[in-house]
């Protein structure tokens, strides 16, 4: 083995290639880290501001030390955070597109849930430069470069027959060759990762998971490459290189794309815009309806407010918030169906990972990094829950027509920002 | 001399044909292209259907409004969908990332929402395969595989020395080889352009956009052909030629574009939207509160109105003061929101600028900029869409405020319902695809890079082919 390493590292172009890869991997880690750090600092900043802004709001809007519940519901925004986990920098996934700070108020949730983030769309389109990307796309290329000409190289140097006559067990000999190359490729990915984890003293179990994924993935490509380049008649290095790079193109680009096409055809998804337009129609149509039409079904859902003072005038906040909420209620079935479809798509994509190693590695890394669609759905559920808590906190004041005091606003629910990125119930476990 | 170049090119083709592998690779390339066209068409159709549905539905919802108070209509709002050019089939660009629907309402400037990228599965992380990507990534890759040996093999077998010894000038060999590689690919590009032309006949600004795209693609591929011949000429061994070329490909096509975009994002991070919205709102509070009778700005406004109509009380005005107040308020909020929008645009422009500084590293990204601009799916086109919809919003809301002012009796303001005919005739100018000139900055930079991309390997080739 030692001999193999010496032989390998003596080739200048190879050493250069490995060094370049090391730099790239380190850069990808740094880049991911920087991105997540930026998100975290923005969240922290927003959290600090939130309390101050609420104070400001109270100061501005209180009349004789009290506030009107309707105004609080309408004007007071609450932050919700899409908080990254400790290891999110490994695979940025959808974190670049999903807004990490969003503002929610008591109005209908469906008109607020899909706000976009003000990122640079071209940047998101080009894709992220993170560890997952390098591992999935670049590691196979490295394997191919190192292992496509195992036999052919010896043949070209006219050493092959000589070698075979020298070694007792050719199988053993080639195994050592492949193993040493696999170790090198894996080290290129593992070393910066270990260094990084050590520097920032990150937790261990995700690290082990990532190491396993990396080792397995590079191992798979090593096996593939050696299978091609150690065939009986594998004496043409160029043919091997072409065959292997076609496999790479198939696994990294063509098949995932075809799978995606199939997935979209198999699980069609209602566009979010349809929901938004229906929601508008429901909410704004309610202005023209008799108040009974809104309040009756609302009180049927929330009988505890049935016997509160009736709405007699032209306008009352309780009627306004009731029809805002009823818009959400009417769309509930459609929203749930959408969520189900998204989850089914995610499940199907994970299942495809059993057959496509590239998809498998990406999906596993995103699961560790908590940045796939399942986590987004969990996040949306949390927003929904928070919105419900908010309504429950304000409704008593709204329906019993009591004014809010400063103290009561200060004790209103805050989005549970300290919730760590939960290792969501990933449907397919570890494949 | 032309005959000589042709002869060299023909010989090269003969050799490629006999080697079998190149012909096979060409077939694979065309198959890939077919898959890409299929996928891209599916993708485009999805978007086009969404846009059509949204436009139809929003039109229907708007027209079927009953008699209402104008201010209620301005809160009812309007939906605008981003138009999609048929050339998106070739390059969808930021279609998935930018959001395709804007909600236009009074006192607020909303962002474009609903980008499918948010809800993409793991599979969405793999680059979308499109005809543009075939040209940008796969054509060069296959070209490398077909032709990395083109001169090196002649060198190894001694044919090159033989030809030079017979008096064949180096530049003739170089141009012959280059022509042999470039012509078939150019043919493919032209074929793609012709098919697209036939398919999207009659669509807006088609010829100019398609011509620009074809020109850029031809330049890009010509540059790669030059590079392949040059590297092949410099190399002494087959595998070193292949390795060098593959390394160039990985850097130019995969690593640099992503790396540059990421660096720009880190160097000039954008302000989160929630933050920007908050700033706009707090600024609005400081400007003036139209509900507060003691607010100095609106006090002065009221006085100017009273002076204009020569009355002493707003009750005596011949028009509805509430409507006037709404107009003034809308003017102020719009100014603030537009300022915020301009700030955001400036941030993005700064990122773009920093990418453009390093664009020469990656002609692939330069080509992508041109293709995105040509298909109407780059950032400037998106920003133009946002501007157009914002102009429509302002026009619409002010129209409604005028109806509020002149058609609603101010003594019975809240109970008045205005005839639905007014909404049916409201100004809602269609949102069109802007001219390509909106992205002139990235177009210029990208074309300069592509020309440099021709010059650099070209001059190296001239140097090496003079060697004896």
Contacts between the chains, C-beta under 8 A, distances in Angstrom:
chain1	res1	chain2	res2	distance
A	13	B	240	7.5
A	13	B	243	6.8
A	17	B	247	7.8
A	24	B	255	6.8
A	27	B	259	7.4
A	31	B	259	7.9
A	31	B	262	5.2
A	31	B	263	7.9
A	31	B	266	7.0
A	34	B	266	5.1
A	35	B	262	7.6
A	35	B	265	7.3
A	35	B	266	7.3
A	38	B	266	7.4
A	38	B	269	5.5
A	42	B	272	5.5
A	42	B	275	7.7
A	46	B	272	7.4
A	46	B	274	6.7
A	46	B	275	7.0
A	49	B	278	7.7
A	53	B	278	7.1
A	60	B	285	7.5
A	77	B	278	7.6
A	79	B	274	6.9
A	93	B	122	7.9
A	93	B	125	6.8
A	94	B	117	7.4
A	94	B	118	6.1
A	94	B	119	8.0
A	94	B	120	6.7
A	97	B	97	6.7
A	97	B	115	6.4
A	97	B	117	4.8
A	97	B	118	4.7
A	98	B	118	5.6
A	99	B	272	7.0
A	99	B	273	6.3
A	99	B	274	6.9
A	100	B	272	6.9
A	101	B	272	5.3
A	101	B	274	4.4
A	101	B	275	7.2
A	102	B	274	6.0
A	103	B	274	5.0
A	103	B	277	6.8
A	103	B	278	7.4
A	111	B	103	7.9
A	114	B	113	4.9
A	114	B	114	5.6
A	115	B	111	6.4
A	115	B	113	6.1
A	115	B	273	6.9
A	116	B	99	4.6
A	116	B	111	5.0
A	116	B	112	6.1
A	116	B	113	5.2
A	116	B	114	7.6
A	116	B	115	5.9
A	116	B	118	7.8
A	116	B	273	7.3
A	117	B	272	6.8
A	117	B	273	5.7
A	118	B	111	6.7
A	118	B	270	5.7
A	118	B	271	7.0
A	118	B	272	6.7
A	118	B	273	4.1
A	118	B	276	6.5
A	118	B	344	5.8
A	119	B	265	8.0
A	119	B	270	6.2
A	120	B	261	7.7
A	120	B	264	7.6
A	120	B	265	6.6
A	120	B	270	6.4
A	120	B	348	5.4
A	120	B	351	5.4
A	120	B	352	7.9
A	120	B	379	7.3
A	121	B	94	4.1
A	121	B	97	4.1
A	121	B	98	4.2
A	121	B	115	7.8
A	121	B	379	6.4
A	121	B	382	6.6
A	122	B	93	7.8
A	122	B	94	5.7
A	122	B	97	7.8
A	122	B	261	7.0
A	122	B	352	7.7
A	122	B	372	7.6
A	122	B	378	6.7
A	122	B	379	5.3
A	123	B	261	4.3
A	123	B	262	7.4
A	123	B	264	6.8
A	123	B	265	5.3
A	123	B	351	7.0
A	124	B	94	7.8
A	124	B	97	4.5
A	124	B	117	6.4
A	125	B	93	6.7
A	125	B	94	4.9
A	125	B	96	7.3
A	125	B	97	4.9
A	125	B	117	7.9
A	126	B	257	5.3
A	126	B	258	5.4
A	126	B	261	4.5
A	126	B	365	7.8
A	127	B	125	7.3
A	127	B	127	6.5
A	127	B	258	5.5
A	128	B	258	7.0
A	128	B	262	6.9
A	129	B	255	7.7
A	129	B	258	4.3
A	129	B	259	5.4
A	129	B	261	7.8
A	129	B	262	4.5
A	132	B	125	7.6
A	133	B	125	7.8
A	133	B	258	7.2
A	137	B	254	6.6
A	138	B	250	7.5
A	138	B	254	7.7
A	138	B	255	7.8
A	141	B	246	7.8
A	141	B	250	6.4
A	145	B	243	7.0
A	145	B	246	7.6
A	149	B	239	7.1
A	237	B	239	6.4
A	238	B	149	7.8
A	238	B	238	6.9
A	238	B	239	8.0
A	238	B	242	7.1
A	239	B	21	7.3
A	241	B	145	7.8
A	241	B	242	6.6
A	242	B	21	6.8
A	242	B	25	7.6
A	242	B	145	5.5
A	245	B	141	7.5
A	245	B	145	7.2
A	246	B	28	7.0
A	249	B	32	7.9
A	249	B	138	7.4
A	249	B	141	7.8
A	252	B	126	6.8
A	253	B	126	6.5
A	253	B	127	6.6
A	253	B	129	5.7
A	254	B	32	6.9
A	254	B	35	6.5
A	254	B	129	6.7
A	256	B	123	5.3
A	256	B	126	3.8
A	257	B	35	7.2
A	257	B	39	5.6
A	257	B	123	8.0
A	257	B	126	6.6
A	257	B	128	6.8
A	257	B	129	4.3
A	258	B	35	7.0
A	258	B	39	7.7
A	259	B	123	5.6
A	260	B	39	7.9
A	260	B	121	7.8
A	260	B	123	4.3
A	260	B	124	6.9
A	260	B	126	7.5
A	261	B	38	7.6
A	261	B	39	5.6
A	261	B	42	6.1
A	263	B	121	7.0
A	263	B	123	6.5
A	264	B	42	7.5
A	264	B	46	7.7
A	265	B	42	8.0
A	269	B	119	7.5
A	271	B	50	5.0
A	271	B	53	7.5
A	271	B	114	6.7
A	272	B	113	7.3
A	272	B	114	4.3
A	273	B	50	6.5
A	273	B	53	7.9
A	273	B	54	5.3
A	273	B	79	7.4
A	273	B	81	7.5
A	273	B	100	7.4
A	273	B	101	4.6
A	273	B	113	7.6
A	273	B	114	5.1
A	274	B	53	7.2
A	274	B	57	7.7
A	276	B	79	7.5
A	276	B	101	7.0
A	276	B	103	7.0
A	276	B	113	7.1
A	276	B	114	7.4
A	277	B	54	7.1
A	277	B	57	5.6
A	277	B	58	6.6
A	277	B	61	6.7
A	277	B	79	6.0
A	280	B	61	7.6
A	280	B	76	7.2
A	280	B	77	6.8
A	280	B	79	7.7
A	280	B	103	7.6
A	281	B	61	6.0
A	284	B	72	7.6
A	284	B	75	7.0
A	284	B	76	4.7
A	284	B	77	8.0
A	287	B	68	8.0
A	287	B	72	5.9
A	288	B	66	5.9
A	288	B	68	7.1
A	314	B	414	6.4
A	342	B	119	5.9
A	345	B	121	5.1
A	346	B	121	5.2
A	346	B	122	7.6
A	348	B	121	7.9
A	349	B	121	4.1
A	349	B	122	4.9
A	349	B	123	5.0
A	350	B	122	7.3
A	352	B	123	7.3
A	353	B	122	7.5
A	358	B	126	7.4
A	359	B	122	6.2
A	359	B	123	6.6
A	359	B	126	7.7
A	362	B	122	5.2
A	362	B	125	5.6
A	362	B	126	7.6
A	363	B	122	4.4
A	366	B	122	5.8
A	366	B	125	7.6
A	372	B	121	7.3
A	372	B	122	5.9
A	373	B	119	6.4
A	373	B	120	7.2
A	373	B	121	5.4
A	373	B	122	7.8
A	376	B	118	7.2
A	376	B	119	7.2
